[in-house]
Amino acid sequence: MGTGENYDFKAITEKVLADAISSTADPASDVRVRGHVIEAMRQVLLDASGGADLLVLGSRGTADSPKRCSARSASTACITRAAPFS
């Protein structure tokens, strides 16, 4: 990808996600897998994941390691708002 070119990053991401799900999810399994590509702030992610058993978040790769995640990151916000394990 060169500079100055227009790319539909949402479409590219949706294709990568669909390919990942189809290549790993077992169609015979009782586990339902749904993928959603959302470019949003923390609260939108929290609202969109309401009722979900699992939320998988991506990263822009700006932190060198998970230990350096900002306390204000979307991942941190979702983790701290998650329901405690029963």
MDTraj code that builds the backbone (N, CA, C; nanometers):
import mdtraj as md
import numpy as np

residues = "MET GLY THR GLY GLU ASN TYR ASP PHE LYS ALA ILE THR GLU LYS VAL LEU ALA ASP ALA ILE SER SER THR ALA ASP PRO ALA SER ASP VAL ARG VAL ARG GLY HIS VAL ILE GLU ALA MET ARG GLN VAL LEU LEU ASP ALA SER GLY GLY ALA ASP LEU LEU VAL LEU GLY SER ARG GLY THR ALA ASP SER PRO LYS ARG CYS SER ALA ARG SER ALA SER THR ALA CYS ILE THR ARG ALA ALA PRO PHE SER".split()
xyz = np.array([
    [0.0838, -0.1187, 0.0000],
    [0.0000, 0.0000, 0.0000],
    [0.0873, 0.1236, 0.0000],
    [0.0700, 0.2015, -0.1005],
    [0.1475, 0.3232, -0.1098],
    [0.0765, 0.4399, -0.0447],
    [0.1469, 0.5466, -0.0304],
    [0.0857, 0.6661, 0.0273],
    [0.0017, 0.7360, -0.0774],
    [-0.1017, 0.8047, -0.0337],
    [-0.1863, 0.8797, -0.1228],
    [-0.2927, 0.7981, -0.1932],
    [-0.2955, 0.6678, -0.1715],
    [-0.3959, 0.5828, -0.2342],
    [-0.5152, 0.5687, -0.1415],
    [-0.6320, 0.5504, -0.1990],
    [-0.7531, 0.5318, -0.1190],
    [-0.7815, 0.3825, -0.1027],
    [-0.8022, 0.3402, 0.0187],
    [-0.8333, 0.2019, 0.0500],
    [-0.9577, 0.1983, 0.1360],
    [-1.0385, 0.0971, 0.1168],
    [-1.1562, 0.0758, 0.2005],
    [-1.1130, -0.0180, 0.3127],
    [-1.0565, 0.0405, 0.4194],
    [-1.0014, -0.0413, 0.5267],
    [-1.1081, -0.1235, 0.5976],
    [-1.2303, -0.0705, 0.6076],
    [-1.3376, -0.1475, 0.6708],
    [-1.3676, -0.2722, 0.5879],
    [-1.3769, -0.2582, 0.4572],
    [-1.4040, -0.3733, 0.3704],
    [-1.2898, -0.4756, 0.3781],
    [-1.1678, -0.4275, 0.3794],
    [-1.0524, -0.5171, 0.3902],
    [-1.0562, -0.5917, 0.5233],
    [-1.0849, -0.5200, 0.6308],
    [-1.0905, -0.5808, 0.7639],
    [-1.2044, -0.6816, 0.7727],
    [-1.3208, -0.6484, 0.7164],
    [-1.4340, -0.7413, 0.7176],
    [-1.4005, -0.8705, 0.6429],
    [-1.3280, -0.8597, 0.5324],
    [-1.2869, -0.9779, 0.4559],
    [-1.1899, -1.0628, 0.5370],
    [-1.0924, -1.0002, 0.6002],
    [-0.9960, -1.0741, 0.6827],
    [-1.0695, -1.1449, 0.7976],
    [-1.1622, -1.0739, 0.8618],
    [-1.2389, -1.1328, 0.9719],
    [-1.3220, -1.2512, 0.9238],
    [-1.3945, -1.2357, 0.8130],
    [-1.4771, -1.3445, 0.7589],
    [-1.3911, -1.4654, 0.7238],
    [-1.2756, -1.4426, 0.6641],
    [-1.1848, -1.5521, 0.6302],
    [-1.1343, -1.6230, 0.7560],
    [-1.1010, -1.5456, 0.8590],
    [-1.0520, -1.6045, 0.9841],
    [-1.1601, -1.6887, 1.0502],
    [-1.2822, -1.6387, 1.0528],
    [-1.3916, -1.7139, 1.1146],
    [-1.4198, -1.8413, 1.0353],
    [-1.4282, -1.8305, 0.9035],
    [-1.4619, -1.9485, 0.8231],
    [-1.3521, -2.0543, 0.8264],
    [-1.2287, -2.0126, 0.8466],
    [-1.1203, -2.1105, 0.8493],
    [-1.0974, -2.1720, 0.9867],
    [-1.1590, -2.1158, 1.0911],
    [-1.1361, -2.1706, 1.2249],
    [-1.2612, -2.2225, 1.2940],
    [-1.3766, -2.1671, 1.2641],
    [-1.4997, -2.2086, 1.3320],
    [-1.5496, -2.3396, 1.2714],
    [-1.5910, -2.4308, 1.3569],
    [-1.6442, -2.5596, 1.3144],
    [-1.7937, -2.5446, 1.2881],
    [-1.8371, -2.5623, 1.1629],
    [-1.9789, -2.5449, 1.1313],
    [-2.0696, -2.6412, 1.2080],
    [-2.0160, -2.7548, 1.2536],
    [-2.0947, -2.8532, 1.3269],
    [-2.1036, -2.8210, 1.4766],
    [-2.0310, -2.7213, 1.5195],
    [-2.0269, -2.6857, 1.6614],
    [-2.1531, -2.6109, 1.7031],
    [-2.1852, -2.6205, 1.8324],
    [-2.2968, -2.5453, 1.8895],
    [-2.2570, -2.4011, 1.9197],
    [-2.1292, -2.3697, 1.9076],
    [-2.0798, -2.2357, 1.9371],
    [-2.1120, -2.1444, 1.8185],
    [-2.1795, -2.0346, 1.8466],
    [-2.2143, -1.9384, 1.7422],
    [-2.1083, -1.8284, 1.7408],
    [-2.0533, -1.8028, 1.6255],
    [-1.9506, -1.6998, 1.6109],
    [-2.0055, -1.5930, 1.5174],
    [-2.0040, -1.4685, 1.5654],
    [-2.0441, -1.3538, 1.4828],
    [-1.9294, -1.2545, 1.4835],
    [-1.9042, -1.1974, 1.3714],
    [-1.7988, -1.0978, 1.3626],
    [-1.8558, -0.9624, 1.3263],
    [-1.8066, -0.8599, 1.3903],
    [-1.8460, -0.7232, 1.3611],
    [-1.7209, -0.6370, 1.3581],
    [-1.7072, -0.5582, 1.2554],
    [-1.5959, -0.4640, 1.2473],
    [-1.6513, -0.3287, 1.2880],
    [-1.5962, -0.2762, 1.3970],
    [-1.6425, -0.1481, 1.4489],
    [-1.5212, -0.0606, 1.4757],
    [-1.5173, 0.0541, 1.4150],
    [-1.4123, 0.1507, 1.4454],
    [-1.4783, 0.2559, 1.5334],
    [-1.4520, 0.2471, 1.6615],
    [-1.5289, 0.3314, 1.7526],
    [-1.4547, 0.3552, 1.8824],
    [-1.5163, 0.4381, 1.9606],
    [-1.4644, 0.4688, 2.0928],
    [-1.5085, 0.3604, 2.1919],
    [-1.4560, 0.3681, 2.3112],
    [-1.4818, 0.2674, 2.4142],
    [-1.6289, 0.2394, 2.4375],
    [-1.7095, 0.3420, 2.4588],
    [-1.8491, 0.3205, 2.4961],
    [-1.9268, 0.2490, 2.3856],
    [-1.8954, 0.2787, 2.2616],
    [-1.9628, 0.2107, 2.1505],
    [-1.9289, 0.0622, 2.1524],
    [-1.8029, 0.0289, 2.1800],
    [-1.7631, -0.1118, 2.1893],
    [-1.8339, -0.1813, 2.3046],
    [-1.8411, -0.1146, 2.4183],
    [-1.9096, -0.1728, 2.5334],
    [-2.0573, -0.1944, 2.5036],
    [-2.1217, -0.0967, 2.4423],
    [-2.2631, -0.1098, 2.4084],
    [-2.2860, -0.2198, 2.3053],
    [-2.2001, -0.2279, 2.2053],
    [-2.2149, -0.3268, 2.0984],
    [-2.1926, -0.4692, 2.1480],
    [-2.1168, -0.4844, 2.2554],
    [-2.0852, -0.6179, 2.3056],
    [-2.1803, -0.6634, 2.4154],
    [-2.2810, -0.5840, 2.4454],
    [-2.3751, -0.6206, 2.5506],
    [-2.4335, -0.7585, 2.5272],
    [-2.4278, -0.8441, 2.6268],
    [-2.4814, -0.9792, 2.6174],
    [-2.3861, -1.0806, 2.5561],
    [-2.2729, -1.0356, 2.5063],
    [-2.1770, -1.1284, 2.4450],
    [-2.1022, -1.2060, 2.5526],
    [-2.0671, -1.3306, 2.5216],
    [-1.9856, -1.4109, 2.6120],
    [-1.8368, -1.3813, 2.5941],
    [-1.8013, -1.3287, 2.4773],
    [-1.6606, -1.3030, 2.4468],
    [-1.6512, -1.1808, 2.3570],
    [-1.5587, -1.0943, 2.3874],
    [-1.5313, -0.9762, 2.3049],
    [-1.3847, -0.9807, 2.2660],
    [-1.3573, -0.9798, 2.1374],
    [-1.2198, -0.9825, 2.0879],
    [-1.1905, -0.8469, 2.0265],
    [-1.0865, -0.7818, 2.0747],
    [-1.0488, -0.6499, 2.0263],
    [-0.9168, -0.6567, 1.9527],
    [-0.9052, -0.5772, 1.8494],
    [-0.7806, -0.5671, 1.7757],
    [-0.6978, -0.4519, 1.8293],
    [-0.5867, -0.4307, 1.7670],
    [-0.4965, -0.3259, 1.8114],
    [-0.4378, -0.2562, 1.6906],
    [-0.4134, -0.1295, 1.7046],
    [-0.3431, -0.0574, 1.5989],
    [-0.1931, -0.0810, 1.6093],
    [-0.1512, -0.1504, 1.7123],
    [-0.0096, -0.1815, 1.7262],
    [0.0742, -0.0662, 1.7753],
    [0.0133, 0.0269, 1.8492],
    [0.0894, 0.1423, 1.8946],
    [0.1655, 0.1162, 2.0234],
    [0.1297, 0.0126, 2.0962],
    [0.2017, -0.0198, 2.2201],
    [0.3045, -0.1285, 2.1903],
    [0.4203, -0.1185, 2.2525],
    [0.5243, -0.2192, 2.2315],
    [0.4861, -0.3534, 2.2916],
    [0.4099, -0.3512, 2.3987],
    [0.3679, -0.4739, 2.4642],
    [0.2367, -0.4485, 2.5379],
    [0.1617, -0.5573, 2.5703],
    [0.0368, -0.5379, 2.6445],
    [0.0559, -0.4648, 2.7771],
    [0.1732, -0.4784, 2.8375],
    [0.1995, -0.4126, 2.9655],
    [0.2007, -0.2604, 2.9501],
    [0.2229, -0.2124, 2.8279],
    [0.2303, -0.0684, 2.8054],
    [0.0980, -0.0094, 2.7569],
    [-0.0102, -0.0902, 2.7611],
    [-0.1413, -0.0388, 2.7202],
    [-0.1789, 0.0787, 2.8084],
    [-0.2304, 0.1796, 2.7475],
    [-0.2731, 0.2978, 2.8205],
    [-0.3938, 0.2657, 2.9069],
    [-0.4016, 0.3281, 3.0213],
    [-0.5175, 0.3107, 3.1087],
    [-0.6425, 0.3670, 3.0418],
    [-0.6264, 0.4454, 2.9375],
    [-0.7394, 0.5040, 2.8670],
    [-0.7726, 0.4284, 2.7386],
    [-0.7101, 0.3135, 2.7144],
    [-0.7335, 0.2401, 2.5907],
    [-0.8703, 0.1722, 2.5911],
    [-0.9197, 0.1412, 2.4707],
    [-1.0477, 0.0710, 2.4583],
    [-1.0401, -0.0661, 2.5237],
    [-0.9280, -0.1355, 2.5068],
    [-0.9125, -0.2685, 2.5669],
    [-0.9230, -0.2617, 2.7188],
    [-0.8532, -0.1666, 2.7786],
    [-0.8565, -0.1514, 2.9241],
    [-0.9977, -0.1178, 2.9711],
    [-1.0656, -0.0305, 2.8993],
    [-1.2022, 0.0078, 2.9380],
    [-1.2946, -0.1146, 2.9325],
    [-1.2825, -0.1950, 2.8306],
    [-1.3693, -0.3134, 2.8173],
    [-1.3382, -0.4173, 2.9238],
    [-1.2115, -0.4347, 2.9546],
    [-1.1727, -0.5322, 3.0573],
    [-1.2245, -0.4894, 3.1934],
    [-1.2106, -0.3633, 3.2267],
    [-1.2516, -0.3177, 3.3589],
    [-1.4029, -0.3133, 3.3752],
    [-1.4764, -0.3056, 3.2636],
    [-1.6223, -0.3043, 3.2689],
    [-1.6829, -0.4439, 3.2550],
    [-1.6002, -0.5440, 3.2277],
    [-1.6519, -0.6795, 3.2069],
    [-1.7101, -0.7347, 3.3371],
    [-1.8081, -0.8216, 3.3198],
    [-1.8696, -0.8853, 3.4365],
    [-1.7685, -0.9794, 3.5017],
    [-1.7662, -0.9860, 3.6325],
    [-1.6719, -1.0757, 3.6990],
    [-1.7068, -1.2215, 3.6698],
    [-1.6049, -1.3065, 3.6750],
    [-1.6287, -1.4499, 3.6544],
    [-1.7127, -1.5044, 3.7673],
    [-1.8013, -1.5960, 3.7333],
    [-1.8872, -1.6588, 3.8350],
    [-1.8293, -1.7900, 3.8798],
])
top = md.Topology()
chain = top.add_chain()
for i, resn in enumerate(residues, 1):
    res = top.add_residue(resn, chain, resSeq=i)
    for name in ("N", "CA", "C"):
        top.add_atom(name, md.element.get_by_symbol(name[0]), res)
traj = md.Trajectory(xyz[None], top)
